[in-house]
């Protein structure tokens, strides 16, 4: 039996959070969701179990993806946690910038069935 992973997922859209939670749960993993970056960082600082993976939507209110990525990757305690950036589109300049600043994966927001397929390889690492 595969090990269940704890995932933190940040998105400003409740419906995206719902479908992503459903897709990740169907793969046998647990998800904590957040509507703003401040709450995600609070949860990170106060958690008894660190997440195995963090998903960040871009263009977030109250701490954007770049600010959150910077805090996580500059923390000795959190910098080992892989970060997946989620967006509808990725301009080349943005991709280079996010990868340079510590993003480990980038995936496009998509329909539920496609999301499960896109997520599966991430959980194999």
Jmol script that loads the backbone (N, CA, C; Angstrom):
load data "model"
ATOM      1  N   UNK A   1       0.840  -1.187   0.000  1.00  0.00           N
ATOM      2  CA  UNK A   1       0.000   0.000   0.000  1.00  0.00           C
ATOM      3  C   UNK A   1       0.884   1.249   0.000  1.00  0.00           C
ATOM      4  N   UNK A   2       0.542   2.219  -0.863  1.00  0.00           N
ATOM      5  CA  UNK A   2       1.355   3.424  -0.944  1.00  0.00           C
ATOM      6  C   UNK A   2       1.111   4.326   0.258  1.00  0.00           C
ATOM      7  N   UNK A   3       2.118   5.121   0.562  1.00  0.00           N
ATOM      8  CA  UNK A   3       2.039   6.025   1.699  1.00  0.00           C
ATOM      9  C   UNK A   3       1.199   7.252   1.341  1.00  0.00           C
ATOM     10  N   UNK A   4       0.265   7.599   2.216  1.00  0.00           N
ATOM     11  CA  UNK A   4      -0.559   8.785   2.017  1.00  0.00           C
ATOM     12  C   UNK A   4       0.273  10.032   2.294  1.00  0.00           C
ATOM     13  N   UNK A   5       0.223  10.984   1.389  1.00  0.00           N
ATOM     14  CA  UNK A   5       0.964  12.231   1.554  1.00  0.00           C
ATOM     15  C   UNK A   5       0.027  13.343   2.008  1.00  0.00           C
ATOM     16  N   UNK A   6       0.592  14.308   2.731  1.00  0.00           N
ATOM     17  CA  UNK A   6      -0.155  15.492   3.135  1.00  0.00           C
ATOM     18  C   UNK A   6       0.191  16.614   2.170  1.00  0.00           C
ATOM     19  N   UNK A   7      -0.845  17.200   1.575  1.00  0.00           N
ATOM     20  CA  UNK A   7      -0.686  18.250   0.580  1.00  0.00           C
ATOM     21  C   UNK A   7      -1.320  19.531   1.107  1.00  0.00           C
ATOM     22  N   UNK A   8      -0.624  20.653   0.959  1.00  0.00           N
ATOM     23  CA  UNK A   8      -1.206  21.973   1.198  1.00  0.00           C
ATOM     24  C   UNK A   8      -1.506  22.559  -0.178  1.00  0.00           C
ATOM     25  N   UNK A   9      -2.729  23.074  -0.342  1.00  0.00           N
ATOM     26  CA  UNK A   9      -3.134  23.618  -1.642  1.00  0.00           C
ATOM     27  C   UNK A   9      -3.699  25.017  -1.449  1.00  0.00           C
ATOM     28  N   UNK A  10      -3.114  25.989  -2.139  1.00  0.00           N
ATOM     29  CA  UNK A  10      -3.522  27.389  -2.056  1.00  0.00           C
ATOM     30  C   UNK A  10      -4.135  27.817  -3.377  1.00  0.00           C
ATOM     31  N   UNK A  11      -5.371  28.314  -3.312  1.00  0.00           N
ATOM     32  CA  UNK A  11      -6.052  28.813  -4.504  1.00  0.00           C
ATOM     33  C   UNK A  11      -7.104  29.817  -4.065  1.00  0.00           C
ATOM     34  N   UNK A  12      -7.339  30.814  -4.893  1.00  0.00           N
ATOM     35  CA  UNK A  12      -8.332  31.836  -4.566  1.00  0.00           C
ATOM     36  C   UNK A  12      -9.746  31.429  -4.967  1.00  0.00           C
ATOM     37  N   UNK A  13      -9.882  30.328  -5.670  1.00  0.00           N
ATOM     38  CA  UNK A  13     -11.170  29.890  -6.206  1.00  0.00           C
ATOM     39  C   UNK A  13     -11.657  28.635  -5.475  1.00  0.00           C
ATOM     40  N   UNK A  14     -12.803  28.761  -4.798  1.00  0.00           N
ATOM     41  CA  UNK A  14     -13.354  27.627  -4.043  1.00  0.00           C
ATOM     42  C   UNK A  14     -13.649  26.418  -4.917  1.00  0.00           C
ATOM     43  N   UNK A  15     -14.140  26.638  -6.138  1.00  0.00           N
ATOM     44  CA  UNK A  15     -14.458  25.487  -6.992  1.00  0.00           C
ATOM     45  C   UNK A  15     -13.179  24.764  -7.420  1.00  0.00           C
ATOM     46  N   UNK A  16     -12.105  25.506  -7.680  1.00  0.00           N
ATOM     47  CA  UNK A  16     -10.824  24.855  -7.994  1.00  0.00           C
ATOM     48  C   UNK A  16     -10.313  24.062  -6.795  1.00  0.00           C
ATOM     49  N   UNK A  17     -10.467  24.618  -5.600  1.00  0.00           N
ATOM     50  CA  UNK A  17     -10.056  23.897  -4.390  1.00  0.00           C
ATOM     51  C   UNK A  17     -10.847  22.600  -4.252  1.00  0.00           C
ATOM     52  N   UNK A  18     -12.143  22.665  -4.512  1.00  0.00           N
ATOM     53  CA  UNK A  18     -13.004  21.487  -4.391  1.00  0.00           C
ATOM     54  C   UNK A  18     -12.551  20.385  -5.359  1.00  0.00           C
ATOM     55  N   UNK A  19     -12.384  20.731  -6.633  1.00  0.00           N
ATOM     56  CA  UNK A  19     -12.021  19.716  -7.629  1.00  0.00           C
ATOM     57  C   UNK A  19     -10.612  19.174  -7.413  1.00  0.00           C
ATOM     58  N   UNK A  20      -9.709  20.029  -6.987  1.00  0.00           N
ATOM     59  CA  UNK A  20      -8.349  19.557  -6.721  1.00  0.00           C
ATOM     60  C   UNK A  20      -8.330  18.641  -5.510  1.00  0.00           C
ATOM     61  N   UNK A  21      -9.061  19.016  -4.469  1.00  0.00           N
ATOM     62  CA  UNK A  21      -9.159  18.154  -3.281  1.00  0.00           C
ATOM     63  C   UNK A  21      -9.706  16.781  -3.680  1.00  0.00           C
ATOM     64  N   UNK A  22     -10.746  16.786  -4.499  1.00  0.00           N
ATOM     65  CA  UNK A  22     -11.360  15.534  -4.944  1.00  0.00           C
ATOM     66  C   UNK A  22     -10.353  14.679  -5.727  1.00  0.00           C
ATOM     67  N   UNK A  23      -9.602  15.310  -6.625  1.00  0.00           N
ATOM     68  CA  UNK A  23      -8.616  14.579  -7.432  1.00  0.00           C
ATOM     69  C   UNK A  23      -7.500  14.014  -6.557  1.00  0.00           C
ATOM     70  N   UNK A  24      -6.995  14.814  -5.631  1.00  0.00           N
ATOM     71  CA  UNK A  24      -5.896  14.359  -4.775  1.00  0.00           C
ATOM     72  C   UNK A  24      -6.370  13.275  -3.814  1.00  0.00           C
ATOM     73  N   UNK A  25      -7.558  13.456  -3.235  1.00  0.00           N
ATOM     74  CA  UNK A  25      -8.112  12.425  -2.348  1.00  0.00           C
ATOM     75  C   UNK A  25      -8.308  11.110  -3.097  1.00  0.00           C
ATOM     76  N   UNK A  26      -8.720  11.180  -4.362  1.00  0.00           N
ATOM     77  CA  UNK A  26      -8.947   9.957  -5.139  1.00  0.00           C
ATOM     78  C   UNK A  26      -7.638   9.206  -5.404  1.00  0.00           C
ATOM     79  N   UNK A  27      -6.513   9.910  -5.284  1.00  0.00           N
ATOM     80  CA  UNK A  27      -5.201   9.275  -5.436  1.00  0.00           C
ATOM     81  C   UNK A  27      -4.664   8.771  -4.094  1.00  0.00           C
ATOM     82  N   UNK A  28      -5.491   8.908  -3.038  1.00  0.00           N
ATOM     83  CA  UNK A  28      -5.125   8.375  -1.725  1.00  0.00           C
ATOM     84  C   UNK A  28      -4.347   9.315  -0.827  1.00  0.00           C
ATOM     85  N   UNK A  29      -4.418  10.613  -1.099  1.00  0.00           N
ATOM     86  CA  UNK A  29      -3.660  11.576  -0.306  1.00  0.00           C
ATOM     87  C   UNK A  29      -4.591  12.538   0.431  1.00  0.00           C
ATOM     88  N   UNK A  30      -4.039  13.203   1.444  1.00  0.00           N
ATOM     89  CA  UNK A  30      -4.794  14.158   2.265  1.00  0.00           C
ATOM     90  C   UNK A  30      -4.465  15.583   1.823  1.00  0.00           C
ATOM     91  N   UNK A  31      -5.464  16.473   1.928  1.00  0.00           N
ATOM     92  CA  UNK A  31      -5.285  17.844   1.455  1.00  0.00           C
ATOM     93  C   UNK A  31      -5.809  18.842   2.486  1.00  0.00           C
ATOM     94  N   UNK A  32      -4.994  19.856   2.771  1.00  0.00           N
ATOM     95  CA  UNK A  32      -5.446  21.029   3.518  1.00  0.00           C
ATOM     96  C   UNK A  32      -5.489  22.171   2.517  1.00  0.00           C
ATOM     97  N   UNK A  33      -6.623  22.873   2.428  1.00  0.00           N
ATOM     98  CA  UNK A  33      -6.765  23.937   1.442  1.00  0.00           C
ATOM     99  C   UNK A  33      -6.782  25.304   2.115  1.00  0.00           C
ATOM    100  N   UNK A  34      -6.334  26.306   1.343  1.00  0.00           N
ATOM    101  CA  UNK A  34      -6.231  27.671   1.846  1.00  0.00           C
ATOM    102  C   UNK A  34      -6.653  28.641   0.750  1.00  0.00           C
ATOM    103  N   UNK A  35      -7.376  29.697   1.164  1.00  0.00           N
ATOM    104  CA  UNK A  35      -7.826  30.719   0.221  1.00  0.00           C
ATOM    105  C   UNK A  35      -6.887  31.919   0.156  1.00  0.00           C
ATOM    106  N   UNK A  36      -5.923  32.006   1.089  1.00  0.00           N
ATOM    107  CA  UNK A  36      -4.929  33.073   0.991  1.00  0.00           C
ATOM    108  C   UNK A  36      -3.596  32.614   1.571  1.00  0.00           C
ATOM    109  N   UNK A  37      -2.548  33.261   1.110  1.00  0.00           N
ATOM    110  CA  UNK A  37      -1.197  32.865   1.474  1.00  0.00           C
ATOM    111  C   UNK A  37      -0.865  33.047   2.939  1.00  0.00           C
ATOM    112  N   UNK A  38      -1.469  34.039   3.557  1.00  0.00           N
ATOM    113  CA  UNK A  38      -1.216  34.272   4.977  1.00  0.00           C
ATOM    114  C   UNK A  38      -1.620  33.053   5.795  1.00  0.00           C
ATOM    115  N   UNK A  39      -2.805  32.509   5.507  1.00  0.00           N
ATOM    116  CA  UNK A  39      -3.279  31.328   6.246  1.00  0.00           C
ATOM    117  C   UNK A  39      -2.412  30.101   5.968  1.00  0.00           C
ATOM    118  N   UNK A  40      -1.941  29.960   4.742  1.00  0.00           N
ATOM    119  CA  UNK A  40      -1.054  28.839   4.431  1.00  0.00           C
ATOM    120  C   UNK A  40       0.239  28.939   5.243  1.00  0.00           C
ATOM    121  N   UNK A  41       0.844  30.126   5.283  1.00  0.00           N
ATOM    122  CA  UNK A  41       2.087  30.286   6.042  1.00  0.00           C
ATOM    123  C   UNK A  41       1.870  30.084   7.537  1.00  0.00           C
ATOM    124  N   UNK A  42       0.725  30.543   8.052  1.00  0.00           N
ATOM    125  CA  UNK A  42       0.401  30.291   9.467  1.00  0.00           C
ATOM    126  C   UNK A  42       0.318  28.794   9.732  1.00  0.00           C
ATOM    127  N   UNK A  43      -0.357  28.080   8.852  1.00  0.00           N
ATOM    128  CA  UNK A  43      -0.504  26.630   9.014  1.00  0.00           C
ATOM    129  C   UNK A  43       0.859  25.937   8.955  1.00  0.00           C
ATOM    130  N   UNK A  44       1.725  26.388   8.061  1.00  0.00           N
ATOM    131  CA  UNK A  44       3.071  25.813   7.971  1.00  0.00           C
ATOM    132  C   UNK A  44       3.832  25.996   9.282  1.00  0.00           C
ATOM    133  N   UNK A  45       3.753  27.197   9.819  1.00  0.00           N
ATOM    134  CA  UNK A  45       4.493  27.506  11.050  1.00  0.00           C
ATOM    135  C   UNK A  45       3.949  26.756  12.259  1.00  0.00           C
ATOM    136  N   UNK A  46       2.660  26.419  12.234  1.00  0.00           N
ATOM    137  CA  UNK A  46       2.015  25.799  13.394  1.00  0.00           C
ATOM    138  C   UNK A  46       1.740  24.309  13.233  1.00  0.00           C
ATOM    139  N   UNK A  47       2.107  23.723  12.116  1.00  0.00           N
ATOM    140  CA  UNK A  47       1.739  22.331  11.856  1.00  0.00           C
ATOM    141  C   UNK A  47       2.570  21.354  12.686  1.00  0.00           C
ATOM    142  N   UNK A  48       1.929  20.261  13.049  1.00  0.00           N
ATOM    143  CA  UNK A  48       2.643  19.183  13.733  1.00  0.00           C
ATOM    144  C   UNK A  48       3.192  18.189  12.711  1.00  0.00           C
ATOM    145  N   UNK A  49       2.604  18.189  11.528  1.00  0.00           N
ATOM    146  CA  UNK A  49       3.071  17.349  10.420  1.00  0.00           C
ATOM    147  C   UNK A  49       3.285  18.251   9.210  1.00  0.00           C
ATOM    148  N   UNK A  50       4.509  18.322   8.738  1.00  0.00           N
ATOM    149  CA  UNK A  50       4.793  19.141   7.566  1.00  0.00           C
ATOM    150  C   UNK A  50       4.179  18.517   6.320  1.00  0.00           C
ATOM    151  N   UNK A  51       3.727  19.363   5.391  1.00  0.00           N
ATOM    152  CA  UNK A  51       3.213  18.808   4.140  1.00  0.00           C
ATOM    153  C   UNK A  51       4.341  18.190   3.320  1.00  0.00           C
ATOM    154  N   UNK A  52       3.983  17.200   2.524  1.00  0.00           N
ATOM    155  CA  UNK A  52       4.940  16.571   1.615  1.00  0.00           C
ATOM    156  C   UNK A  52       5.076  17.360   0.321  1.00  0.00           C
ATOM    157  N   UNK A  53       4.081  18.213   0.062  1.00  0.00           N
ATOM    158  CA  UNK A  53       4.009  18.937  -1.199  1.00  0.00           C
ATOM    159  C   UNK A  53       3.117  20.148  -0.996  1.00  0.00           C
ATOM    160  N   UNK A  54       3.437  21.261  -1.674  1.00  0.00           N
ATOM    161  CA  UNK A  54       2.607  22.466  -1.608  1.00  0.00           C
ATOM    162  C   UNK A  54       2.263  22.892  -3.028  1.00  0.00           C
ATOM    163  N   UNK A  55       0.971  23.112  -3.270  1.00  0.00           N
ATOM    164  CA  UNK A  55       0.492  23.657  -4.535  1.00  0.00           C
ATOM    165  C   UNK A  55       0.174  25.130  -4.328  1.00  0.00           C
ATOM    166  N   UNK A  56       0.673  25.989  -5.222  1.00  0.00           N
ATOM    167  CA  UNK A  56       0.408  27.422  -5.152  1.00  0.00           C
ATOM    168  C   UNK A  56      -0.211  27.899  -6.452  1.00  0.00           C
ATOM    169  N   UNK A  57      -1.363  28.542  -6.348  1.00  0.00           N
ATOM    170  CA  UNK A  57      -1.956  29.222  -7.493  1.00  0.00           C
ATOM    171  C   UNK A  57      -1.206  30.542  -7.670  1.00  0.00           C
ATOM    172  N   UNK A  58      -1.109  31.025  -8.897  1.00  0.00           N
ATOM    173  CA  UNK A  58      -0.467  32.323  -9.091  1.00  0.00           C
ATOM    174  C   UNK A  58      -1.504  33.432  -8.956  1.00  0.00           C
ATOM    175  N   UNK A  59      -1.023  34.654  -8.809  1.00  0.00           N
ATOM    176  CA  UNK A  59      -1.876  35.845  -8.678  1.00  0.00           C
ATOM    177  C   UNK A  59      -2.827  35.763  -7.488  1.00  0.00           C
ATOM    178  N   UNK A  60      -2.290  35.406  -6.343  1.00  0.00           N
ATOM    179  CA  UNK A  60      -3.096  35.308  -5.130  1.00  0.00           C
ATOM    180  C   UNK A  60      -3.194  36.661  -4.435  1.00  0.00           C
ATOM    181  N   UNK A  61      -4.357  36.918  -3.808  1.00  0.00           N
ATOM    182  CA  UNK A  61      -4.443  38.088  -2.929  1.00  0.00           C
ATOM    183  C   UNK A  61      -3.775  37.738  -1.592  1.00  0.00           C
ATOM    184  N   UNK A  62      -3.406  38.703  -0.825  1.00  0.00           N
ATOM    185  CA  UNK A  62      -2.808  38.505   0.503  1.00  0.00           C
ATOM    186  C   UNK A  62      -1.623  37.548   0.398  1.00  0.00           C
ATOM    187  N   UNK A  63      -0.529  38.012  -0.068  1.00  0.00           N
ATOM    188  CA  UNK A  63       0.706  37.271  -0.344  1.00  0.00           C
ATOM    189  C   UNK A  63       0.555  36.487  -1.649  1.00  0.00           C
ATOM    190  N   UNK A  64       1.287  36.910  -2.654  1.00  0.00           N
ATOM    191  CA  UNK A  64       1.192  36.216  -3.942  1.00  0.00           C
ATOM    192  C   UNK A  64       2.141  35.020  -3.991  1.00  0.00           C
ATOM    193  N   UNK A  65       2.086  34.296  -5.087  1.00  0.00           N
ATOM    194  CA  UNK A  65       2.886  33.079  -5.236  1.00  0.00           C
ATOM    195  C   UNK A  65       4.377  33.345  -5.068  1.00  0.00           C
ATOM    196  N   UNK A  66       4.860  34.451  -5.604  1.00  0.00           N
ATOM    197  CA  UNK A  66       6.285  34.768  -5.505  1.00  0.00           C
ATOM    198  C   UNK A  66       6.692  35.033  -4.052  1.00  0.00           C
ATOM    199  N   UNK A  67       5.867  35.759  -3.313  1.00  0.00           N
ATOM    200  CA  UNK A  67       6.173  36.049  -1.905  1.00  0.00           C
ATOM    201  C   UNK A  67       6.177  34.771  -1.068  1.00  0.00           C
ATOM    202  N   UNK A  68       5.195  33.922  -1.293  1.00  0.00           N
ATOM    203  CA  UNK A  68       5.103  32.670  -0.532  1.00  0.00           C
ATOM    204  C   UNK A  68       6.268  31.748  -0.888  1.00  0.00           C
ATOM    205  N   UNK A  69       6.551  31.630  -2.169  1.00  0.00           N
ATOM    206  CA  UNK A  69       7.674  30.810  -2.626  1.00  0.00           C
ATOM    207  C   UNK A  69       8.977  31.290  -1.983  1.00  0.00           C
ATOM    208  N   UNK A  70       9.155  32.589  -1.922  1.00  0.00           N
ATOM    209  CA  UNK A  70      10.346  33.182  -1.322  1.00  0.00           C
ATOM    210  C   UNK A  70      10.458  32.834   0.165  1.00  0.00           C
ATOM    211  N   UNK A  71       9.367  32.951   0.905  1.00  0.00           N
ATOM    212  CA  UNK A  71       9.380  32.627   2.339  1.00  0.00           C
ATOM    213  C   UNK A  71       9.728  31.154   2.545  1.00  0.00           C
ATOM    214  N   UNK A  72       9.090  30.280   1.788  1.00  0.00           N
ATOM    215  CA  UNK A  72       9.302  28.836   1.960  1.00  0.00           C
ATOM    216  C   UNK A  72      10.727  28.442   1.584  1.00  0.00           C
ATOM    217  N   UNK A  73      11.192  28.891   0.442  1.00  0.00           N
ATOM    218  CA  UNK A  73      12.509  28.469  -0.040  1.00  0.00           C
ATOM    219  C   UNK A  73      13.667  29.117   0.724  1.00  0.00           C
ATOM    220  N   UNK A  74      13.400  30.183   1.476  1.00  0.00           N
ATOM    221  CA  UNK A  74      14.441  30.804   2.296  1.00  0.00           C
ATOM    222  C   UNK A  74      14.395  30.353   3.748  1.00  0.00           C
ATOM    223  N   UNK A  75      13.547  29.397   4.048  1.00  0.00           N
ATOM    224  CA  UNK A  75      13.435  28.861   5.403  1.00  0.00           C
ATOM    225  C   UNK A  75      14.155  27.518   5.482  1.00  0.00           C
ATOM    226  N   UNK A  76      15.088  27.395   6.404  1.00  0.00           N
ATOM    227  CA  UNK A  76      15.785  26.115   6.576  1.00  0.00           C
ATOM    228  C   UNK A  76      14.818  24.993   6.931  1.00  0.00           C
ATOM    229  N   UNK A  77      13.730  25.334   7.585  1.00  0.00           N
ATOM    230  CA  UNK A  77      12.773  24.336   8.044  1.00  0.00           C
ATOM    231  C   UNK A  77      11.833  23.862   6.928  1.00  0.00           C
ATOM    232  N   UNK A  78      11.555  24.722   5.945  1.00  0.00           N
ATOM    233  CA  UNK A  78      10.566  24.395   4.911  1.00  0.00           C
ATOM    234  C   UNK A  78      11.129  24.227   3.505  1.00  0.00           C
ATOM    235  N   UNK A  79      12.366  24.644   3.249  1.00  0.00           N
ATOM    236  CA  UNK A  79      12.863  24.716   1.871  1.00  0.00           C
ATOM    237  C   UNK A  79      12.933  23.372   1.152  1.00  0.00           C
ATOM    238  N   UNK A  80      12.900  22.277   1.879  1.00  0.00           N
ATOM    239  CA  UNK A  80      12.941  20.947   1.255  1.00  0.00           C
ATOM    240  C   UNK A  80      11.589  20.526   0.669  1.00  0.00           C
ATOM    241  N   UNK A  81      10.511  21.241   1.031  1.00  0.00           N
ATOM    242  CA  UNK A  81       9.164  20.863   0.574  1.00  0.00           C
ATOM    243  C   UNK A  81       9.012  21.241  -0.904  1.00  0.00           C
ATOM    244  N   UNK A  82       8.680  20.281  -1.769  1.00  0.00           N
ATOM    245  CA  UNK A  82       8.482  20.597  -3.188  1.00  0.00           C
ATOM    246  C   UNK A  82       7.283  21.523  -3.387  1.00  0.00           C
ATOM    247  N   UNK A  83       7.429  22.439  -4.334  1.00  0.00           N
ATOM    248  CA  UNK A  83       6.388  23.415  -4.649  1.00  0.00           C
ATOM    249  C   UNK A  83       5.918  23.195  -6.084  1.00  0.00           C
ATOM    250  N   UNK A  84       4.590  23.088  -6.247  1.00  0.00           N
ATOM    251  CA  UNK A  84       3.973  22.969  -7.566  1.00  0.00           C
ATOM    252  C   UNK A  84       3.175  24.242  -7.811  1.00  0.00           C
ATOM    253  N   UNK A  85       3.481  24.948  -8.889  1.00  0.00           N
ATOM    254  CA  UNK A  85       2.748  26.157  -9.253  1.00  0.00           C
ATOM    255  C   UNK A  85       1.633  25.757 -10.213  1.00  0.00           C
ATOM    256  N   UNK A  86       0.428  26.281  -9.940  1.00  0.00           N
ATOM    257  CA  UNK A  86      -0.754  25.940 -10.729  1.00  0.00           C
ATOM    258  C   UNK A  86      -1.302  27.218 -11.365  1.00  0.00           C
ATOM    259  N   UNK A  87      -1.574  27.162 -12.669  1.00  0.00           N
ATOM    260  CA  UNK A  87      -2.101  28.331 -13.360  1.00  0.00           C
ATOM    261  C   UNK A  87      -2.824  27.905 -14.632  1.00  0.00           C
ATOM    262  N   UNK A  88      -3.597  28.831 -15.167  1.00  0.00           N
ATOM    263  CA  UNK A  88      -4.272  28.596 -16.438  1.00  0.00           C
ATOM    264  C   UNK A  88      -3.261  28.701 -17.584  1.00  0.00           C
ATOM    265  N   UNK A  89      -2.300  29.624 -17.468  1.00  0.00           N
ATOM    266  CA  UNK A  89      -1.296  29.827 -18.518  1.00  0.00           C
ATOM    267  C   UNK A  89       0.044  30.190 -17.889  1.00  0.00           C
ATOM    268  N   UNK A  90       1.113  29.894 -18.617  1.00  0.00           N
ATOM    269  CA  UNK A  90       2.469  30.186 -18.154  1.00  0.00           C
ATOM    270  C   UNK A  90       3.265  30.919 -19.223  1.00  0.00           C
ATOM    271  N   UNK A  91       3.355  32.241 -19.135  1.00  0.00           N
ATOM    272  CA  UNK A  91       4.265  32.945 -20.043  1.00  0.00           C
ATOM    273  C   UNK A  91       5.704  32.477 -19.783  1.00  0.00           C
ATOM    274  N   UNK A  92       6.516  32.364 -20.840  1.00  0.00           N
ATOM    275  CA  UNK A  92       7.883  31.827 -20.707  1.00  0.00           C
ATOM    276  C   UNK A  92       8.709  32.570 -19.660  1.00  0.00           C
ATOM    277  N   UNK A  93       8.573  33.883 -19.623  1.00  0.00           N
ATOM    278  CA  UNK A  93       9.335  34.682 -18.659  1.00  0.00           C
ATOM    279  C   UNK A  93       8.945  34.306 -17.228  1.00  0.00           C
ATOM    280  N   UNK A  94       7.663  34.093 -16.993  1.00  0.00           N
ATOM    281  CA  UNK A  94       7.186  33.708 -15.662  1.00  0.00           C
ATOM    282  C   UNK A  94       7.705  32.326 -15.278  1.00  0.00           C
ATOM    283  N   UNK A  95       7.695  31.395 -16.211  1.00  0.00           N
ATOM    284  CA  UNK A  95       8.192  30.039 -15.941  1.00  0.00           C
ATOM    285  C   UNK A  95       9.650  30.094 -15.502  1.00  0.00           C
ATOM    286  N   UNK A  96      10.472  30.797 -16.253  1.00  0.00           N
ATOM    287  CA  UNK A  96      11.895  30.914 -15.890  1.00  0.00           C
ATOM    288  C   UNK A  96      12.056  31.512 -14.498  1.00  0.00           C
ATOM    289  N   UNK A  97      11.281  32.540 -14.224  1.00  0.00           N
ATOM    290  CA  UNK A  97      11.364  33.219 -12.931  1.00  0.00           C
ATOM    291  C   UNK A  97      10.955  32.290 -11.783  1.00  0.00           C
ATOM    292  N   UNK A  98       9.848  31.573 -11.939  1.00  0.00           N
ATOM    293  CA  UNK A  98       9.363  30.684 -10.877  1.00  0.00           C
ATOM    294  C   UNK A  98      10.329  29.531 -10.622  1.00  0.00           C
ATOM    295  N   UNK A  99      10.864  28.948 -11.683  1.00  0.00           N
ATOM    296  CA  UNK A  99      11.819  27.845 -11.527  1.00  0.00           C
ATOM    297  C   UNK A  99      13.104  28.355 -10.873  1.00  0.00           C
ATOM    298  N   UNK A 100      13.558  29.518 -11.291  1.00  0.00           N
ATOM    299  CA  UNK A 100      14.763  30.115 -10.699  1.00  0.00           C
ATOM    300  C   UNK A 100      14.576  30.340  -9.196  1.00  0.00           C
ATOM    301  N   UNK A 101      13.352  30.658  -8.794  1.00  0.00           N
ATOM    302  CA  UNK A 101      13.078  30.959  -7.392  1.00  0.00           C
ATOM    303  C   UNK A 101      12.613  29.755  -6.583  1.00  0.00           C
ATOM    304  N   UNK A 102      12.671  28.559  -7.153  1.00  0.00           N
ATOM    305  CA  UNK A 102      12.445  27.369  -6.350  1.00  0.00           C
ATOM    306  C   UNK A 102      11.240  26.510  -6.661  1.00  0.00           C
ATOM    307  N   UNK A 103      10.432  26.868  -7.657  1.00  0.00           N
ATOM    308  CA  UNK A 103       9.298  26.005  -8.009  1.00  0.00           C
ATOM    309  C   UNK A 103       9.829  24.693  -8.586  1.00  0.00           C
ATOM    310  N   UNK A 104       9.242  23.580  -8.160  1.00  0.00           N
ATOM    311  CA  UNK A 104       9.693  22.266  -8.620  1.00  0.00           C
ATOM    312  C   UNK A 104       8.910  21.742  -9.815  1.00  0.00           C
ATOM    313  N   UNK A 105       7.631  22.092  -9.891  1.00  0.00           N
ATOM    314  CA  UNK A 105       6.758  21.651 -10.983  1.00  0.00           C
ATOM    315  C   UNK A 105       5.812  22.787 -11.332  1.00  0.00           C
ATOM    316  N   UNK A 106       5.309  22.757 -12.562  1.00  0.00           N
ATOM    317  CA  UNK A 106       4.265  23.674 -12.996  1.00  0.00           C
ATOM    318  C   UNK A 106       3.203  22.834 -13.684  1.00  0.00           C
ATOM    319  N   UNK A 107       1.943  23.029 -13.291  1.00  0.00           N
ATOM    320  CA  UNK A 107       0.855  22.338 -13.987  1.00  0.00           C
ATOM    321  C   UNK A 107      -0.231  23.348 -14.327  1.00  0.00           C
ATOM    322  N   UNK A 108      -0.951  23.065 -15.410  1.00  0.00           N
ATOM    323  CA  UNK A 108      -2.055  23.924 -15.820  1.00  0.00           C
ATOM    324  C   UNK A 108      -3.332  23.481 -15.134  1.00  0.00           C
ATOM    325  N   UNK A 109      -4.153  24.487 -14.779  1.00  0.00           N
ATOM    326  CA  UNK A 109      -5.482  24.164 -14.261  1.00  0.00           C
ATOM    327  C   UNK A 109      -6.256  23.524 -15.402  1.00  0.00           C
ATOM    328  N   UNK A 110      -7.036  22.521 -15.066  1.00  0.00           N
ATOM    329  CA  UNK A 110      -7.698  21.750 -16.100  1.00  0.00           C
ATOM    330  C   UNK A 110      -8.943  21.091 -15.530  1.00  0.00           C
ATOM    331  N   UNK A 111      -9.604  20.308 -16.332  1.00  0.00           N
ATOM    332  CA  UNK A 111     -10.781  19.583 -15.856  1.00  0.00           C
ATOM    333  C   UNK A 111     -10.364  18.461 -14.916  1.00  0.00           C
ATOM    334  N   UNK A 112     -11.307  17.988 -14.134  1.00  0.00           N
ATOM    335  CA  UNK A 112     -11.051  16.995 -13.087  1.00  0.00           C
ATOM    336  C   UNK A 112     -10.314  15.756 -13.604  1.00  0.00           C
ATOM    337  N   UNK A 113     -10.792  15.139 -14.668  1.00  0.00           N
ATOM    338  CA  UNK A 113     -10.169  13.906 -15.177  1.00  0.00           C
ATOM    339  C   UNK A 113      -8.735  14.168 -15.627  1.00  0.00           C
ATOM    340  N   UNK A 114      -8.517  15.294 -16.298  1.00  0.00           N
ATOM    341  CA  UNK A 114      -7.174  15.639 -16.745  1.00  0.00           C
ATOM    342  C   UNK A 114      -6.272  15.973 -15.561  1.00  0.00           C
ATOM    343  N   UNK A 115      -6.853  16.563 -14.525  1.00  0.00           N
ATOM    344  CA  UNK A 115      -6.075  16.915 -13.337  1.00  0.00           C
ATOM    345  C   UNK A 115      -5.516  15.669 -12.665  1.00  0.00           C
ATOM    346  N   UNK A 116      -6.322  14.624 -12.550  1.00  0.00           N
ATOM    347  CA  UNK A 116      -5.843  13.374 -11.943  1.00  0.00           C
ATOM    348  C   UNK A 116      -4.646  12.822 -12.717  1.00  0.00           C
ATOM    349  N   UNK A 117      -4.712  12.880 -14.039  1.00  0.00           N
ATOM    350  CA  UNK A 117      -3.615  12.386 -14.874  1.00  0.00           C
ATOM    351  C   UNK A 117      -2.372  13.255 -14.683  1.00  0.00           C
ATOM    352  N   UNK A 118      -2.560  14.579 -14.608  1.00  0.00           N
ATOM    353  CA  UNK A 118      -1.427  15.490 -14.434  1.00  0.00           C
ATOM    354  C   UNK A 118      -0.781  15.343 -13.060  1.00  0.00           C
ATOM    355  N   UNK A 119      -1.576  15.027 -12.047  1.00  0.00           N
ATOM    356  CA  UNK A 119      -1.057  14.918 -10.682  1.00  0.00           C
ATOM    357  C   UNK A 119      -0.305  13.617 -10.431  1.00  0.00           C
ATOM    358  N   UNK A 120      -0.709  12.557 -11.074  1.00  0.00           N
ATOM    359  CA  UNK A 120      -0.138  11.236 -10.785  1.00  0.00           C
ATOM    360  C   UNK A 120       1.393  11.207 -10.829  1.00  0.00           C
ATOM    361  N   UNK A 121       2.056  11.745 -11.865  1.00  0.00           N
ATOM    362  CA  UNK A 121       3.524  11.685 -11.884  1.00  0.00           C
ATOM    363  C   UNK A 121       4.181  12.474 -10.753  1.00  0.00           C
ATOM    364  N   UNK A 122       3.549  13.537 -10.306  1.00  0.00           N
ATOM    365  CA  UNK A 122       4.108  14.346  -9.225  1.00  0.00           C
ATOM    366  C   UNK A 122       4.212  13.527  -7.952  1.00  0.00           C
ATOM    367  N   UNK A 123       3.220  12.683  -7.705  1.00  0.00           N
ATOM    368  CA  UNK A 123       3.201  11.896  -6.476  1.00  0.00           C
ATOM    369  C   UNK A 123       4.114  10.676  -6.543  1.00  0.00           C
ATOM    370  N   UNK A 124       4.626  10.373  -7.713  1.00  0.00           N
ATOM    371  CA  UNK A 124       5.545   9.241  -7.842  1.00  0.00           C
ATOM    372  C   UNK A 124       6.959   9.612  -7.420  1.00  0.00           C
ATOM    373  N   UNK A 125       7.265  10.906  -7.369  1.00  0.00           N
ATOM    374  CA  UNK A 125       8.617  11.366  -6.978  1.00  0.00           C
ATOM    375  C   UNK A 125       8.779  11.371  -5.485  1.00  0.00           C
TER     376      UNK A 125
END
end "model"
wireframe off; spacefill off
backbone 0.3
color backbone group
